Amino acid sequence: MLLVMVYSREARTSLRNACRAHEDVVVRRFGRAATFEENGYGAFLALRLRAEHGGDVQIERTRPFNEFEAVNSDVREAASAYTDRESSSTPYAKFAAGSSHPDPDALRKRSL
């Protein structure tokens, strides 16, 4: 997919208009950003926006995130357990301390 982010009011208006006029290419809209299908027409729309608005338009190539392929099971289990914690105000570092879940510093050092 192509992620298109805009940083000005004029660029946002153009992005909105492009998304409305070309819904078949739009994967999802996010207000100041949208994802387009990664094909020639999606690239054309993204590049047209950047040609019109210059640096107010950023285009990035993305790919879907497969958590089962990219993340170890202990991280998925920790996220699930943290979501189900007793007190919603408990920070993750305190939640993970003394448990089998990875601590925040270890998670920050891991790459996907």
Legacy VTK file of the C-alpha trace (Angstrom):
# vtk DataFile Version 3.0
C-alpha trace
ASCII
DATASET POLYDATA
POINTS 112 float
0.000 0.000 0.000
0.972 3.627 -0.345
0.540 5.826 2.715
-0.114 9.451 1.810
0.130 12.028 4.615
-0.621 15.715 4.183
0.518 18.673 6.275
-1.480 21.671 5.076
-5.133 22.605 4.810
-4.958 22.852 1.022
-3.283 19.443 0.717
-5.878 17.920 3.041
-8.663 19.273 0.849
-6.998 17.823 -2.245
-6.514 14.465 -0.530
-10.155 14.392 0.527
-11.275 15.228 -3.009
-9.000 12.572 -4.515
-10.332 9.966 -2.086
-13.942 10.844 -2.899
-13.365 10.806 -6.642
-11.278 7.617 -6.719
-12.756 5.361 -4.028
-11.716 2.247 -5.967
-8.034 3.004 -5.234
-8.461 4.132 -1.611
-7.858 1.387 0.951
-8.588 3.579 3.984
-8.883 7.252 4.959
-7.569 8.751 8.205
-8.294 12.485 7.928
-4.816 13.869 7.195
-3.689 10.552 5.707
-4.921 7.812 3.421
-3.702 4.511 2.092
-3.923 3.839 -1.629
-3.614 0.520 -3.389
-0.068 -0.123 -4.490
-0.599 0.030 -8.222
0.115 2.496 -10.986
-3.055 4.481 -10.419
-2.517 4.727 -6.664
1.025 5.987 -7.329
-0.316 8.444 -9.911
-2.776 9.939 -7.409
-0.140 10.190 -4.676
2.414 11.776 -6.986
-0.172 14.184 -8.377
-0.855 15.398 -4.828
2.857 15.859 -4.172
3.334 17.675 -7.499
0.548 20.049 -6.524
1.502 20.586 -2.863
5.237 19.803 -2.712
6.608 19.164 0.763
3.138 19.238 2.291
2.614 15.702 0.972
4.607 12.723 2.194
4.362 9.329 0.493
5.535 6.103 2.085
5.360 2.525 0.892
3.887 0.221 3.520
3.059 -3.419 3.904
0.508 -5.141 6.129
1.651 -6.134 9.622
1.362 -9.856 10.317
1.778 -10.194 14.082
2.223 -13.959 13.904
5.088 -13.642 11.463
6.820 -10.525 12.826
6.427 -10.794 16.611
7.449 -13.483 19.098
4.636 -15.167 21.002
5.779 -13.758 24.373
5.135 -10.224 23.118
1.650 -11.123 21.845
0.871 -12.876 25.145
2.140 -9.890 27.146
-0.058 -7.506 25.130
-3.096 -9.704 25.679
-2.414 -10.142 29.401
-1.799 -6.403 29.839
-5.114 -5.629 28.161
-6.867 -7.973 30.610
-5.076 -6.633 33.742
-7.098 -5.989 36.900
-6.370 -2.275 37.150
-6.385 -0.237 33.946
-4.139 2.412 35.543
-1.221 0.006 36.120
1.692 0.974 33.849
3.230 -1.835 31.814
6.608 -1.693 33.597
4.935 -2.339 36.945
2.681 -5.012 35.418
5.641 -6.877 33.893
7.880 -6.673 36.998
8.227 -10.064 38.625
6.247 -11.819 35.900
7.195 -13.906 32.900
6.333 -10.990 30.579
9.215 -9.092 28.935
10.123 -5.769 30.535
9.793 -2.535 28.529
13.558 -2.048 28.120
13.959 -5.519 26.639
11.062 -4.847 24.270
12.625 -1.564 23.121
15.839 -3.382 22.173
14.072 -6.085 20.136
13.680 -5.631 16.446
10.790 -7.073 14.500
LINES 1 113
112 0 1 2 3 4 5 6 7 8 9 10 11 12 13 14 15 16 17 18 19 20 21 22 23 24 25 26 27 28 29 30 31 32 33 34 35 36 37 38 39 40 41 42 43 44 45 46 47 48 49 50 51 52 53 54 55 56 57 58 59 60 61 62 63 64 65 66 67 68 69 70 71 72 73 74 75 76 77 78 79 80 81 82 83 84 85 86 87 88 89 90 91 92 93 94 95 96 97 98 99 100 101 102 103 104 105 106 107 108 109 110 111
